[in-house]
Amino acid sequence: MFYVAYTASRTLADSDVAPARRHADRLVTLERWLHIDLELWLNHRISGWLPLALAASYWYAVLLYGVTPSVLIWLYRRDSCRYARARNALIVTTAIGLTVYLAYPTAPP
């Protein structure tokens, strides 16, 4: 049920990318002003070397789509109380993230 709600909420996002790009530009400007814009430096270093860029992309996918459900399954089998807290935390943070994205979309995601 949560996946259906997640997918449905993503369809509510505006398909016009212009506002999302403007929002992203504003966030990058804020990061630079706060001197916390490490992503640009890191992206330039990683994207300049294809093997490292591919490894980083796969690492992200494995962590997101592999480790998260694996940890939830492990917690479910080991400690149902911790599983419930972890599951609820994941659901709440995902809902907050989607709400913020719908209210203030940024691109690229």
CORQUICOR-V502415 format. One record per pair of residues at least 6 apart in sequence whose C-alpha atoms are under 6 Angstrom apart, sorted by the first residue. I is the first residue (numbers start at 1). GAP is how many residues later the second one is. D is the distance in Angstrom with one decimal. If there is no record, write none. Layout:
# CORQUICOR-V502415
I&GAP&D + I&GAP&D
This chain:
# CORQUICOR-V502415
13&89&5.6 + 20&85&4.9 + 20&86&4.0 + 20&87&5.1 + 21&85&5.9 + 21&86&5.1 + 23&83&5.5 + 24&82&5.0 + 24&83&5.9 + 31&6&5.0 + 46&6&5.9 + 46&7&5.3 + 47&6&5.2 + 75&8&4.8 + 76&7&5.0
